[in-house]
Amino acid sequence: MHPNKNLFSQKGTLTNDEVRNLLGRKVAIEIFSSIDDATVVEIGSLSTNYFSFTFIVKVRTSKGSRDVFVKIPKADMRGRERSILPITSMDRRMAKEEESSLRLLGQKWDGDDLDVRWVNLRGTIPEYNAIVTDRVFADEALPVLRRLDLRRRLGYRNDAQRMQHSMARIGSALGRFHQTNSQISVFQLSSELTKFEFYCRELSLSTKSACIESILRKLRTMGNTELAGIKVPTLKGIDIRNIIIDAQDKIYLMDPGRIKFTYREADLARFLMTYRILYWGSKLFLLFREPDSKPEASFLKAYYSYDQPPCPQLLNLFFLKEQLKHWHTALDSLQRGNWPPVLKRLVAWIYVNRFYTRQVRAQLQLIGK
């Protein structure tokens, strides 16, 4: 019998919490080898977002306590019932890609001296499509960096320097990783135009921003552009929102996603774009649209110290693509929500479209220089 047959057949009877309890006990048995009658297993509450379910498992034995973090990847639960079961082929593909990435990063990532590490993979539970990593006691980077940026605005220089130092350490570690397997290549804008056109076409259906047509005109006139570039193993999950920072300022990265061999600027733009939206989702967004630019500059300076000289035009193009992607995703997620249509239109107009229109216009000016 296929090991997952019962899981699929029990879709109507097993709740998310029941799956969590079954999986938690299985984690305790398979991941920890010193289980006996005296062992106490504590299974934390279930958390969810659009792309995963997570919870903590704590195992207490006579030799001490150990904690692990359990994640069940899900393809996309926006606008859908958030249910662990059934496990789809796309769910399994995501979990396998993340497992492979964590194993490779465990071998190739060199950031111990910088105190920048990926979470340690402890194992997997294929029956439940679960990934198990060591638990790290730390805070999400997003609120930490917001607090530092706010204090910087009030004149606290130490917080400004701490922010720059943290970003520089991440840039250094990423530069080292990219350097482990790099290949000189020629970037051809014509091969990327289809992706730009897709985002522009989708955005033109949901926003009246005049800059969408300007983007297409500009890029089509540049269609024959070729730039010297470097291809490296890039990480789809390199994202400020996937970083935690502990009390000693040690940085841990999570959820690397799929590794793809492409231009290094894809990772740089992907990561820095999530830094630029540091206040996104916060009540402070209308007051402080963007954080300090100096940490971004520190990140890039540290990154390029380990690799070939930068190619500003190539980075600008990848930034533009990332901005369009973020804009499209923000509007798509907004439409999938359960808010009244009037409120959706208001949020899109005030909150989403104004921010990304400004970002895209500034980027077009850089590309046009």
CORPE-V968502 format. One record per residue. N is the residue number from 1. RES is the residue in one letter. PSI is psi as a letter, one per 20 degrees, with the letter a starting at -180 (* if undefined). OMEGA is omega in whole degrees, -180 to 180 (none if undefined). D_FIRST is the distance of its C-alpha to the first C-alpha in Angstrom with 1 decimal. Layout:
# CORPE-V968502
n=N res=RES psi=PSI omega=OMEGA d_first=D_FIRST
n=N res=RES psi=PSI omega=OMEGA d_first=D_FIRST
This chain:
# CORPE-V968502
n=1 res=M psi=p omega=177 d_first=0.0
n=2 res=H psi=p omega=-175 d_first=3.8
n=3 res=P psi=h omega=-177 d_first=6.2
n=4 res=N psi=j omega=-175 d_first=8.4
n=5 res=K psi=g omega=-180 d_first=7.1
n=6 res=N psi=h omega=180 d_first=9.1
n=7 res=L psi=g omega=-179 d_first=11.8
n=8 res=F psi=h omega=-177 d_first=12.5
n=9 res=S psi=h omega=-178 d_first=12.5
n=10 res=Q psi=j omega=-178 d_first=14.8
n=11 res=K psi=h omega=-176 d_first=17.3
n=12 res=G psi=i omega=-175 d_first=19.9
n=13 res=T psi=h omega=-180 d_first=19.8
n=14 res=L psi=p omega=175 d_first=19.4
n=15 res=T psi=r omega=177 d_first=22.7
n=16 res=N psi=g omega=-180 d_first=23.4
n=17 res=D psi=h omega=177 d_first=25.0
n=18 res=E psi=g omega=176 d_first=22.1
n=19 res=V psi=g omega=179 d_first=19.8
n=20 res=R psi=g omega=-179 d_first=22.7
n=21 res=N psi=g omega=178 d_first=22.9
n=22 res=L psi=g omega=-179 d_first=19.3
n=23 res=L psi=g omega=180 d_first=19.5
n=24 res=G psi=g omega=178 d_first=22.9
n=25 res=R psi=h omega=179 d_first=22.0
n=26 res=K psi=h omega=176 d_first=19.2
n=27 res=V psi=g omega=-179 d_first=21.9
n=28 res=A psi=h omega=-178 d_first=24.3
n=29 res=I psi=g omega=-172 d_first=22.1
n=30 res=E psi=h omega=-177 d_first=20.8
n=31 res=I psi=h omega=180 d_first=23.9
n=32 res=F psi=p omega=-174 d_first=26.5
n=33 res=S psi=i omega=-174 d_first=26.6
n=34 res=S psi=l omega=180 d_first=29.4
n=35 res=I psi=p omega=175 d_first=27.8
n=36 res=D psi=a omega=-176 d_first=29.3
n=37 res=D psi=h omega=-178 d_first=30.5
n=38 res=A psi=i omega=-178 d_first=33.4
n=39 res=T psi=p omega=176 d_first=31.4
n=40 res=V psi=p omega=-179 d_first=31.8
n=41 res=V psi=p omega=177 d_first=29.4
n=42 res=E psi=p omega=-179 d_first=30.8
n=43 res=I psi=o omega=-177 d_first=28.7
n=44 res=G psi=r omega=180 d_first=30.9
n=45 res=S psi=q omega=-176 d_first=31.1
n=46 res=L psi=p omega=174 d_first=29.1
n=47 res=S psi=q omega=-179 d_first=31.1
n=48 res=T psi=q omega=168 d_first=30.3
n=49 res=N psi=a omega=-177 d_first=31.9
n=50 res=Y psi=i omega=-171 d_first=31.3
n=51 res=F psi=j omega=178 d_first=28.8
n=52 res=S psi=r omega=166 d_first=27.1
n=53 res=F psi=q omega=-180 d_first=26.5
n=54 res=T psi=q omega=172 d_first=27.8
n=55 res=F psi=r omega=-178 d_first=28.6
n=56 res=I psi=q omega=172 d_first=30.0
n=57 res=V psi=p omega=178 d_first=28.7
n=58 res=K psi=p omega=-180 d_first=31.4
n=59 res=V psi=p omega=180 d_first=30.9
n=60 res=R psi=p omega=179 d_first=34.0
n=61 res=T psi=r omega=178 d_first=34.4
n=62 res=S psi=i omega=-179 d_first=37.4
n=63 res=K psi=i omega=179 d_first=37.7
n=64 res=G psi=a omega=-178 d_first=37.9
n=65 res=S psi=q omega=175 d_first=35.9
n=66 res=R psi=q omega=-177 d_first=33.7
n=67 res=D psi=q omega=175 d_first=32.5
n=68 res=V psi=r omega=-180 d_first=29.8
n=69 res=F psi=p omega=-177 d_first=29.3
n=70 res=V psi=p omega=-180 d_first=25.8
n=71 res=K psi=p omega=175 d_first=25.4
n=72 res=I psi=o omega=-179 d_first=22.7
n=73 res=P psi=q omega=175 d_first=24.0
n=74 res=K psi=q omega=-172 d_first=24.2
n=75 res=A psi=g omega=-180 d_first=25.6
n=76 res=D psi=o omega=-178 d_first=28.4
n=77 res=M psi=j omega=177 d_first=28.9
n=78 res=R psi=p omega=179 d_first=32.5
n=79 res=G psi=j omega=-178 d_first=33.4
n=80 res=R psi=r omega=175 d_first=29.9
n=81 res=E psi=p omega=-179 d_first=28.2
n=82 res=R psi=n omega=-176 d_first=27.3
n=83 res=S psi=p omega=179 d_first=23.7
n=84 res=I psi=g omega=180 d_first=21.1
n=85 res=L psi=q omega=0 d_first=18.3
n=86 res=P psi=r omega=176 d_first=17.0
n=87 res=I psi=o omega=-176 d_first=16.6
n=88 res=T psi=r omega=178 d_first=17.9
n=89 res=S psi=h omega=178 d_first=18.0
n=90 res=M psi=h omega=176 d_first=21.6
n=91 res=D psi=g omega=-178 d_first=20.8
n=92 res=R psi=h omega=179 d_first=18.6
n=93 res=R psi=g omega=179 d_first=21.4
n=94 res=M psi=g omega=-179 d_first=24.0
n=95 res=A psi=g omega=-179 d_first=22.2
n=96 res=K psi=g omega=179 d_first=21.8
n=97 res=E psi=g omega=180 d_first=25.4
n=98 res=E psi=g omega=177 d_first=26.7
n=99 res=E psi=g omega=-180 d_first=25.0
n=100 res=S psi=g omega=-180 d_first=26.5
n=101 res=S psi=g omega=180 d_first=29.8
n=102 res=L psi=h omega=178 d_first=30.0
n=103 res=R psi=g omega=179 d_first=29.3
n=104 res=L psi=g omega=180 d_first=32.1
n=105 res=L psi=h omega=177 d_first=34.4
n=106 res=G psi=h omega=-180 d_first=34.0
n=107 res=Q psi=h omega=-169 d_first=35.4
n=108 res=K psi=h omega=-176 d_first=37.9
n=109 res=W psi=p omega=-177 d_first=39.3
n=110 res=D psi=n omega=-178 d_first=42.7
n=111 res=G psi=j omega=-177 d_first=44.0
n=112 res=D psi=g omega=-179 d_first=44.4
n=113 res=D psi=i omega=177 d_first=48.2
n=114 res=L psi=i omega=-174 d_first=48.1
n=115 res=D psi=l omega=175 d_first=45.9
n=116 res=V psi=o omega=-173 d_first=43.5
n=117 res=R psi=q omega=169 d_first=39.9
n=118 res=W psi=q omega=178 d_first=36.4
n=119 res=V psi=q omega=-176 d_first=34.2
n=120 res=N psi=p omega=178 d_first=32.4
n=121 res=L psi=p omega=178 d_first=28.6
n=122 res=R psi=h omega=-179 d_first=27.1
n=123 res=G psi=a omega=179 d_first=23.4
n=124 res=T psi=q omega=173 d_first=20.4
n=125 res=I psi=n omega=-174 d_first=17.4
n=126 res=P psi=h omega=-178 d_first=14.9
n=127 res=E psi=h omega=-179 d_first=12.5
n=128 res=Y psi=j omega=179 d_first=15.6
n=129 res=N psi=k omega=-173 d_first=17.3
n=130 res=A psi=q omega=175 d_first=20.2
n=131 res=I psi=p omega=-177 d_first=23.1
n=132 res=V psi=p omega=178 d_first=25.1
n=133 res=T psi=r omega=174 d_first=28.7
n=134 res=D psi=q omega=176 d_first=31.7
n=135 res=R psi=p omega=177 d_first=33.6
n=136 res=V psi=p omega=179 d_first=37.1
n=137 res=F psi=n omega=-175 d_first=39.8
n=138 res=A psi=r omega=-179 d_first=41.7
n=139 res=D psi=q omega=176 d_first=42.8
n=140 res=E psi=p omega=-177 d_first=41.8
n=141 res=A psi=h omega=-175 d_first=44.2
n=142 res=L psi=g omega=179 d_first=45.1
n=143 res=P psi=h omega=178 d_first=47.1
n=144 res=V psi=g omega=-179 d_first=48.5
n=145 res=L psi=h omega=175 d_first=49.9
n=146 res=R psi=g omega=-179 d_first=51.2
n=147 res=R psi=g omega=179 d_first=53.1
n=148 res=L psi=h omega=-179 d_first=54.5
n=149 res=D psi=h omega=177 d_first=55.6
n=150 res=L psi=g omega=179 d_first=57.2
n=151 res=R psi=h omega=176 d_first=59.1
n=152 res=R psi=g omega=180 d_first=60.2
n=153 res=R psi=h omega=179 d_first=61.8
n=154 res=L psi=j omega=175 d_first=63.7
n=155 res=G psi=j omega=179 d_first=65.1
n=156 res=Y psi=n omega=-174 d_first=62.9
n=157 res=R psi=h omega=-179 d_first=63.0
n=158 res=N psi=h omega=179 d_first=60.7
n=159 res=D psi=h omega=177 d_first=57.9
n=160 res=A psi=g omega=-180 d_first=58.5
n=161 res=Q psi=h omega=178 d_first=58.5
n=162 res=R psi=g omega=179 d_first=55.3
n=163 res=M psi=g omega=179 d_first=53.6
n=164 res=Q psi=g omega=-180 d_first=54.9
n=165 res=H psi=g omega=179 d_first=53.9
n=166 res=S psi=g omega=180 d_first=50.3
n=167 res=M psi=h omega=179 d_first=49.9
n=168 res=A psi=g omega=179 d_first=51.6
n=169 res=R psi=g omega=177 d_first=49.2
n=170 res=I psi=g omega=178 d_first=46.2
n=171 res=G psi=g omega=179 d_first=48.0
n=172 res=S psi=g omega=-178 d_first=48.8
n=173 res=A psi=g omega=179 d_first=45.2
n=174 res=L psi=h omega=178 d_first=43.9
n=175 res=G psi=g omega=178 d_first=46.6
n=176 res=R psi=g omega=-179 d_first=45.7
n=177 res=F psi=g omega=179 d_first=42.0
n=178 res=H psi=h omega=-177 d_first=43.0
n=179 res=Q psi=i omega=-178 d_first=45.5
n=180 res=T psi=h omega=-179 d_first=42.8
n=181 res=N psi=n omega=-178 d_first=41.8
n=182 res=S psi=q omega=-177 d_first=44.3
n=183 res=Q psi=p omega=178 d_first=45.6
n=184 res=I psi=p omega=-178 d_first=48.8
n=185 res=S psi=r omega=178 d_first=48.3
n=186 res=V psi=o omega=179 d_first=50.2
n=187 res=F psi=p omega=178 d_first=49.1
n=188 res=Q psi=o omega=-178 d_first=49.9
n=189 res=L psi=h omega=-179 d_first=50.2
n=190 res=S psi=h omega=-179 d_first=49.7
n=191 res=S psi=i omega=-180 d_first=46.0
n=192 res=E psi=i omega=-175 d_first=45.5
n=193 res=L psi=h omega=-179 d_first=47.5
n=194 res=T psi=g omega=180 d_first=44.6
n=195 res=K psi=g omega=177 d_first=42.9
n=196 res=F psi=g omega=-179 d_first=46.3
n=197 res=E psi=h omega=179 d_first=46.9
n=198 res=F psi=g omega=-179 d_first=43.5
n=199 res=Y psi=g omega=179 d_first=44.3
n=200 res=C psi=g omega=179 d_first=47.9
n=201 res=R psi=g omega=179 d_first=46.9
n=202 res=E psi=g omega=-179 d_first=44.5
n=203 res=L psi=h omega=180 d_first=47.2
n=204 res=S psi=h omega=178 d_first=49.9
n=205 res=L psi=h omega=-174 d_first=48.1
n=206 res=S psi=i omega=179 d_first=48.0
n=207 res=T psi=q omega=180 d_first=51.2
n=208 res=K psi=j omega=-178 d_first=54.7
n=209 res=S psi=p omega=-179 d_first=55.4
n=210 res=A psi=i omega=-176 d_first=57.8
n=211 res=C psi=i omega=-180 d_first=56.5
n=212 res=I psi=g omega=179 d_first=53.4
n=213 res=E psi=h omega=178 d_first=55.6
n=214 res=S psi=h omega=179 d_first=57.6
n=215 res=I psi=g omega=-178 d_first=54.4
n=216 res=L psi=g omega=179 d_first=53.7
n=217 res=R psi=g omega=-178 d_first=57.3
n=218 res=K psi=g omega=-176 d_first=57.6
n=219 res=L psi=h omega=179 d_first=54.4
n=220 res=R psi=h omega=176 d_first=55.2
n=221 res=T psi=i omega=-180 d_first=58.6
n=222 res=M psi=j omega=-171 d_first=56.9
n=223 res=G psi=h omega=-179 d_first=54.4
n=224 res=N psi=j omega=-178 d_first=55.7
n=225 res=T psi=p omega=174 d_first=55.5
n=226 res=E psi=p omega=-177 d_first=54.2
n=227 res=L psi=q omega=176 d_first=53.9
n=228 res=A psi=p omega=-178 d_first=53.3
n=229 res=G psi=r omega=179 d_first=50.1
n=230 res=I psi=p omega=177 d_first=47.6
n=231 res=K psi=q omega=-177 d_first=43.8
n=232 res=V psi=r omega=173 d_first=41.7
n=233 res=P psi=o omega=-178 d_first=38.1
n=234 res=T psi=q omega=-173 d_first=38.2
n=235 res=L psi=o omega=-178 d_first=36.1
n=236 res=K psi=h omega=-176 d_first=35.0
n=237 res=G psi=j omega=179 d_first=35.0
n=238 res=I psi=o omega=-163 d_first=38.4
n=239 res=D psi=p omega=177 d_first=39.9
n=240 res=I psi=h omega=-177 d_first=42.3
n=241 res=R psi=i omega=178 d_first=39.9
n=242 res=N psi=k omega=-178 d_first=37.4
n=243 res=I psi=q omega=173 d_first=39.9
n=244 res=I psi=q omega=-177 d_first=40.9
n=245 res=I psi=p omega=-178 d_first=44.1
n=246 res=D psi=a omega=-175 d_first=44.8
n=247 res=A psi=h omega=178 d_first=48.1
n=248 res=Q psi=j omega=-179 d_first=49.2
n=249 res=D psi=j omega=173 d_first=48.6
n=250 res=K psi=p omega=-175 d_first=45.6
n=251 res=I psi=p omega=178 d_first=43.5
n=252 res=Y psi=p omega=179 d_first=39.7
n=253 res=L psi=q omega=-179 d_first=37.7
n=254 res=M psi=r omega=171 d_first=34.2
n=255 res=D psi=m omega=-177 d_first=31.8
n=256 res=P psi=h omega=-177 d_first=32.8
n=257 res=G psi=b omega=-178 d_first=30.6
n=258 res=R psi=q omega=174 d_first=30.3
n=259 res=I psi=p omega=-179 d_first=32.8
n=260 res=K psi=p omega=180 d_first=34.8
n=261 res=F psi=o omega=-179 d_first=37.6
n=262 res=T psi=a omega=-174 d_first=40.5
n=263 res=Y psi=p omega=-176 d_first=44.0
n=264 res=R psi=h omega=-179 d_first=44.6
n=265 res=E psi=h omega=176 d_first=46.4
n=266 res=A psi=g omega=178 d_first=43.1
n=267 res=D psi=g omega=-178 d_first=42.2
n=268 res=L psi=g omega=180 d_first=45.8
n=269 res=A psi=h omega=-179 d_first=46.1
n=270 res=R psi=g omega=-178 d_first=42.7
n=271 res=F psi=g omega=-176 d_first=43.6
n=272 res=L psi=h omega=176 d_first=47.2
n=273 res=M psi=h omega=177 d_first=46.5
n=274 res=T psi=h omega=172 d_first=44.5
n=275 res=Y psi=g omega=-178 d_first=47.5
n=276 res=R psi=h omega=178 d_first=49.8
n=277 res=I psi=k omega=-178 d_first=48.0
n=278 res=L psi=h omega=-178 d_first=48.3
n=279 res=Y psi=j omega=-179 d_first=49.8
n=280 res=W psi=p omega=-179 d_first=47.4
n=281 res=G psi=i omega=-180 d_first=46.2
n=282 res=S psi=q omega=176 d_first=49.1
n=283 res=K psi=i omega=-179 d_first=52.1
n=284 res=L psi=i omega=-173 d_first=54.2
n=285 res=F psi=h omega=-178 d_first=53.1
n=286 res=L psi=h omega=178 d_first=56.1
n=287 res=L psi=g omega=-176 d_first=58.4
n=288 res=F psi=n omega=-175 d_first=56.8
n=289 res=R psi=g omega=-174 d_first=55.0
n=290 res=E psi=q omega=178 d_first=54.3
n=291 res=P psi=r omega=179 d_first=54.5
n=292 res=D psi=p omega=-179 d_first=56.9
n=293 res=S psi=i omega=-176 d_first=56.8
n=294 res=K psi=g omega=176 d_first=57.8
n=295 res=P psi=h omega=176 d_first=54.3
n=296 res=E psi=g omega=178 d_first=53.0
n=297 res=A psi=h omega=179 d_first=55.8
n=298 res=S psi=h omega=177 d_first=55.1
n=299 res=F psi=g omega=-177 d_first=51.4
n=300 res=L psi=g omega=179 d_first=52.4
n=301 res=K psi=g omega=180 d_first=55.2
n=302 res=A psi=h omega=179 d_first=53.0
n=303 res=Y psi=g omega=-175 d_first=50.3
n=304 res=Y psi=i omega=177 d_first=52.7
n=305 res=S psi=i omega=-180 d_first=54.3
n=306 res=Y psi=j omega=-174 d_first=51.3
n=307 res=D psi=a omega=178 d_first=51.1
n=308 res=Q psi=r omega=179 d_first=53.3
n=309 res=P psi=q omega=-178 d_first=55.8
n=310 res=P psi=q omega=172 d_first=54.6
n=311 res=C psi=n omega=-174 d_first=54.6
n=312 res=P psi=g omega=-178 d_first=55.7
n=313 res=Q psi=h omega=179 d_first=55.4
n=314 res=L psi=g omega=177 d_first=51.8
n=315 res=L psi=h omega=178 d_first=50.9
n=316 res=N psi=h omega=179 d_first=52.8
n=317 res=L psi=g omega=179 d_first=50.7
n=318 res=F psi=h omega=175 d_first=47.4
n=319 res=F psi=g omega=-180 d_first=48.8
n=320 res=L psi=g omega=179 d_first=49.6
n=321 res=K psi=h omega=-180 d_first=46.2
n=322 res=E psi=h omega=178 d_first=44.6
n=323 res=Q psi=g omega=178 d_first=47.1
n=324 res=L psi=h omega=179 d_first=46.3
n=325 res=K psi=g omega=178 d_first=42.6
n=326 res=H psi=g omega=-180 d_first=43.2
n=327 res=W psi=g omega=180 d_first=45.5
n=328 res=H psi=g omega=-179 d_first=43.0
n=329 res=T psi=g omega=-180 d_first=40.2
n=330 res=A psi=g omega=180 d_first=42.7
n=331 res=L psi=h omega=179 d_first=43.7
n=332 res=D psi=g omega=179 d_first=40.2
n=333 res=S psi=h omega=179 d_first=39.0
n=334 res=L psi=g omega=-180 d_first=42.2
n=335 res=Q psi=h omega=179 d_first=41.6
n=336 res=R psi=i omega=-178 d_first=38.0
n=337 res=G psi=r omega=-177 d_first=39.5
n=338 res=N psi=j omega=-179 d_first=40.5
n=339 res=W psi=q omega=174 d_first=44.2
n=340 res=P psi=q omega=-178 d_first=47.0
n=341 res=P psi=h omega=-180 d_first=47.8
n=342 res=V psi=g omega=-180 d_first=51.3
n=343 res=L psi=h omega=178 d_first=50.1
n=344 res=K psi=g omega=-180 d_first=47.7
n=345 res=R psi=h omega=-180 d_first=50.6
n=346 res=L psi=g omega=179 d_first=52.8
n=347 res=V psi=g omega=179 d_first=50.3
n=348 res=A psi=g omega=-177 d_first=49.7
n=349 res=W psi=g omega=-175 d_first=53.5
n=350 res=I psi=g omega=-166 d_first=54.6
n=351 res=Y psi=g omega=-171 d_first=51.7
n=352 res=V psi=g omega=-171 d_first=49.6
n=353 res=N psi=h omega=180 d_first=51.8
n=354 res=R psi=g omega=-178 d_first=54.9
n=355 res=F psi=g omega=-175 d_first=53.1
n=356 res=Y psi=h omega=174 d_first=51.4
n=357 res=T psi=g omega=178 d_first=54.4
n=358 res=R psi=g omega=179 d_first=56.5
n=359 res=Q psi=g omega=-176 d_first=53.9
n=360 res=V psi=g omega=179 d_first=53.6
n=361 res=R psi=g omega=178 d_first=57.4
n=362 res=A psi=h omega=-180 d_first=58.1
n=363 res=Q psi=h omega=178 d_first=55.5
n=364 res=L psi=h omega=178 d_first=57.1
n=365 res=Q psi=g omega=178 d_first=60.5
n=366 res=L psi=g omega=-180 d_first=59.1
n=367 res=I psi=h omega=-177 d_first=57.7
n=368 res=G psi=i omega=-179 d_first=61.0
n=369 res=K psi=* omega=none d_first=63.1
